[in-house]
Amino acid sequence: ETTVAATRLQKRSTNETMPQVEVHSVTVDCTVTSRFAHTVITSVALNRANSSKEIFFEVELPKSAFITNFSMEIEGKVYVGEVKEKEKAKKQYEKAVSSGHTAGLVKASGRKMEKFSVSVSIAAESNVTFILTYEELLQRKLGQYEIQIRVKPKSLVQQFRILANIYEPQGLSYVDAQATFLSNELLPLVEKTVMDKKAQISFSPTVEQQRKCPACDGTLIDGDFIIKYDVDRQGSLGDIQIVNGYFVHFFAPPDLPRVPKNVVFVIDRSGSMSGRKMAQ
């Protein structure tokens, strides 16, 4: 588990008025090769006010993923975050915040996800580009691989895009894309191209298509964009890949008898379960 420590960027002063911030673009670019997913999230935010404002960047990523890079570009200068182990980074994060530096931290956000958040103060009429890269080894569950992309821009975005490219040398048996927020109007915007070993999925709604209603400022884009696929398993021996002296063997024999299981349900009655959770 990783997080991002201080980036040595001194915060400028801000006033107490609400920030006039516009999220100009959000791009999620995911590349999957042999069950290994490499995801880059790029977000550009603008400060339209005539004074400096604090701009927040929050991303939820799978708990099984690990951050490999985080950077911010401000007024043409790139600030690269330092990725450290969680316990070391937590101490450095607290030190950075107390001294007024910018820092990012990963915290739990439910059973499957973790939230990465960072804030930075931006001068008037300026912009900031956030770039977060994380990687994940996909696990096959219930006969398929799943890529979960959580998107919560919280406002309308001028340029919004999700693009996923999948390449499996073993071949693809099927590919499906869905989202918890897809309406009948948004569903046709999910474009899917599937070939023997490659697949591409894209989703790029315009600002008007993102609106909850014609006169609303609220956005429909709020939830999970999920891609599910499986590889061709016609060969019973599976797939062996060798790279730089290392090998990995993927196999899932379809004709083996199921292993008997004992299922145990544990009811937690501790203090953390008080309220609605205990009522449920």
C-alpha positions in Angstrom: 0.0 0.0 0.0 1.4 3.4 -1.0 0.7 7.0 -0.7 2.2 10.2 -1.9 4.3 12.4 0.4 5.0 16.1 0.4 5.8 17.8 -3.0 7.6 20.8 -1.4 5.2 23.3 -2.9 4.5 26.2 -0.5 0.8 27.1 -0.3 -0.2 30.7 -1.1 -2.7 32.6 1.0 -6.4 32.2 0.2 -9.4 34.3 1.2 -12.5 32.8 2.9 -14.9 33.1 -0.1 -16.1 30.1 -2.0 -13.5 29.0 -4.6 -14.6 29.8 -8.2 -13.0 26.7 -9.6 -13.8 25.0 -12.9 -12.8 21.4 -13.7 -11.9 21.8 -17.4 -11.0 18.2 -18.2 -10.9 14.7 -16.8 -9.3 11.9 -18.7 -9.0 8.3 -17.6 -6.6 6.3 -19.8 -6.4 2.6 -18.9 -4.2 0.1 -20.7 -4.5 -3.6 -19.9 -1.9 -6.1 -21.1 -1.9 -9.8 -20.0 -4.2 -9.0 -17.0 -2.1 -6.1 -15.8 -3.8 -2.7 -15.8 -2.0 0.6 -16.1 -4.3 3.6 -15.4 -3.5 7.3 -15.8 -6.0 9.9 -14.5 -5.4 13.5 -15.8 -7.4 16.4 -14.5 -7.1 20.1 -15.4 -8.7 22.6 -13.0 -8.9 26.4 -13.5 -9.1 29.2 -11.0 -11.4 31.8 -12.5 -11.3 34.1 -9.5 -9.2 37.3 -9.1 -7.5 35.9 -6.0 -5.8 32.6 -5.1 -8.0 29.6 -4.4 -7.5 26.1 -3.0 -8.2 23.4 -5.5 -8.9 19.8 -4.5 -8.1 16.6 -6.4 -9.7 13.4 -5.2 -9.6 10.0 -6.8 -10.9 6.6 -5.6 -8.9 3.6 -6.8 -9.1 -0.1 -6.1 -7.4 -1.3 -2.8 -5.5 -3.9 -4.8 -3.9 -1.1 -6.9 -0.7 0.7 -6.1 0.3 4.3 -7.1 3.4 4.5 -9.2 3.4 8.3 -9.9 1.7 11.5 -9.0 2.6 14.9 -10.3 1.2 18.5 -10.6 1.9 21.0 -13.3 1.4 24.6 -12.3 2.3 27.6 -14.5 4.6 25.4 -16.7 6.5 23.9 -13.7 6.1 20.2 -12.9 6.1 19.1 -9.2 6.6 15.3 -8.9 5.3 13.6 -5.8 7.4 11.2 -3.8 5.7 7.8 -3.4 6.5 6.1 -0.1 5.3 3.3 2.1 2.0 4.2 3.9 3.3 4.4 7.5 6.3 6.6 6.5 4.2 8.7 4.2 1.6 9.3 6.9 4.2 10.8 9.3 5.6 13.0 6.5 2.1 14.0 5.4 1.3 15.3 8.9 4.6 17.2 9.0 4.0 18.7 5.5 0.5 19.9 6.3 1.6 21.5 9.6 4.3 23.4 7.7 2.0 24.5 4.9 3.3 22.3 2.1 1.1 20.4 -0.3 0.8 16.6 0.3 -1.4 13.8 -0.8 -2.7 10.8 1.3 -4.5 7.5 0.6 -7.3 6.6 3.0 -9.8 3.7 3.1 -13.0 4.5 1.2 -15.2 1.4 1.6 -14.6 -2.3 1.2 -13.1 -2.3 -2.3 -11.8 1.3 -2.8 -9.3 3.7 -1.3 -9.4 7.5 -1.7 -6.4 9.6 -2.8 -6.8 13.3 -2.0 -4.6 16.3 -2.3 -5.2 20.1 -2.3 -3.1 23.0 -3.7 -3.5 26.7 -3.7 -3.5 28.3 -7.2 -3.0 31.9 -8.1 -5.7 34.0 -9.7 -6.6 33.2 -13.4 -4.2 30.1 -13.2 -4.7 26.4 -13.7 -3.3 23.1 -12.4 -2.9 19.7 -14.0 -3.1 16.7 -11.8 -1.7 13.4 -13.1 -2.1 10.2 -11.1 -0.8 6.8 -12.3 -1.7 3.5 -10.6 -1.3 -0.1 -11.6 -3.2 -3.3 -10.7 -2.8 -7.0 -11.4 -6.4 -8.1 -12.3 -7.7 -11.1 -10.4 -10.2 -13.5 -12.1 -13.4 -13.8 -10.1 -16.6 -15.6 -11.0 -15.1 -16.5 -14.4 -14.1 -13.0 -15.5 -11.7 -10.1 -15.0 -13.0 -6.8 -13.9 -11.7 -3.2 -14.3 -13.5 -0.8 -11.9 -13.1 2.9 -12.6 -14.8 5.2 -10.1 -15.7 8.6 -11.6 -17.1 11.4 -9.4 -16.3 14.8 -11.0 -19.0 16.5 -8.8 -19.6 19.1 -11.5 -19.9 19.4 -15.3 -16.6 18.9 -17.2 -15.8 20.5 -20.5 -13.8 17.6 -21.7 -14.5 14.2 -20.2 -13.2 10.9 -21.5 -12.7 7.3 -20.4 -10.5 5.2 -22.7 -9.6 1.6 -22.2 -7.4 -0.6 -24.4 -7.1 -4.3 -23.7 -4.6 -6.7 -25.2 -4.6 -10.4 -24.3 -2.2 -12.7 -26.2 -4.4 -15.7 -25.3 -7.4 -14.1 -27.1 -10.6 -12.5 -25.8 -13.8 -14.6 -25.3 -16.0 -11.6 -24.5 -15.8 -8.0 -23.4 -18.6 -6.0 -21.7 -18.8 -2.4 -20.5 -21.4 -0.9 -18.2 -21.7 1.9 -15.6 -23.9 2.5 -12.6 -24.9 5.9 -13.9 -25.7 5.0 -17.5 -29.1 6.2 -18.6 -30.9 5.4 -21.9 -29.4 8.6 -23.3 -25.8 7.9 -22.2 -25.8 4.2 -23.0 -25.2 4.7 -26.8 -22.1 6.8 -26.0 -20.2 3.7 -24.8 -18.3 2.7 -27.9 -16.8 -0.8 -27.9 -14.6 -2.4 -30.5 -13.6 -6.1 -30.0 -11.2 -8.1 -32.1 -9.5 -11.4 -31.6 -6.9 -10.3 -29.1 -7.6 -6.6 -28.7 -10.5 -4.5 -27.4 -11.1 -0.7 -27.1 -13.8 0.9 -25.0 -14.4 4.6 -24.9 -16.9 7.0 -23.3 -16.9 10.7 -24.0 -20.1 12.6 -23.1 -20.4 16.3 -23.9 -21.2 18.9 -21.3 -24.9 18.9 -22.4 -25.0 15.1 -22.2 -23.6 15.2 -18.7 -26.4 17.4 -17.3 -29.1 15.9 -15.1 -31.6 18.1 -16.9 -31.4 20.8 -19.6 -31.3 23.7 -17.0 -29.3 21.8 -14.3 -25.7 22.3 -13.3 -25.6 18.8 -11.7 -23.9 16.0 -13.5 -25.1 12.5 -14.3 -21.5 11.2 -14.1 -21.4 9.8 -10.6 -20.5 6.2 -10.0 -18.6 3.2 -11.3 -17.6 2.5 -14.9 -17.0 -1.2 -15.1 -15.3 -3.3 -17.8 -15.6 -7.1 -17.6 -13.8 -9.6 -19.8 -12.4 -13.0 -20.0 -9.7 -14.6 -22.2 -10.1 -17.5 -24.6 -9.6 -20.8 -22.6 -9.9 -23.3 -25.4 -6.5 -24.7 -24.6 -6.6 -26.7 -21.4 -2.9 -26.0 -20.6 -3.6 -22.3 -20.1 -1.1 -19.6 -21.0 2.5 -19.3 -20.1 4.4 -16.0 -20.5 8.1 -15.5 -20.1 9.6 -12.0 -19.7 13.2 -11.1 -18.6 13.8 -14.6 -17.1 10.5 -14.6 -15.1 7.4 -16.6 -16.0 3.8 -16.6 -15.1 1.3 -19.4 -15.8 -2.4 -18.6 -16.1 -4.7 -21.5 -16.0 -8.4 -22.2 -15.1 -9.4 -25.7 -16.0 -13.2 -25.8 -16.8 -13.7 -29.5 -16.2 -12.4 -29.9 -12.6 -15.0 -30.8 -9.9 -15.9 -28.0 -7.5 -14.2 -28.2 -4.1 -16.6 -28.6 -1.2 -16.8 -25.5 1.0 -17.9 -24.6 4.5 -19.4 -21.1 4.8 -19.3 -19.3 8.1 -21.2 -16.1 8.8 -19.8 -13.8 11.5 -22.0 -11.1 13.0 -20.0 -8.2 14.3 -21.6 -6.4 17.3 -18.7 -4.1 18.2 -19.0 -0.4 18.7 -18.1 0.4 15.1 -21.3 -1.3 13.9 -23.6 1.0 15.9 -26.4 2.8 14.1 -27.6 1.9 10.6 -25.0 -0.9 10.1 -26.3 -2.8 13.1 -29.9 -2.1 12.1 -29.2 -3.6 8.7 
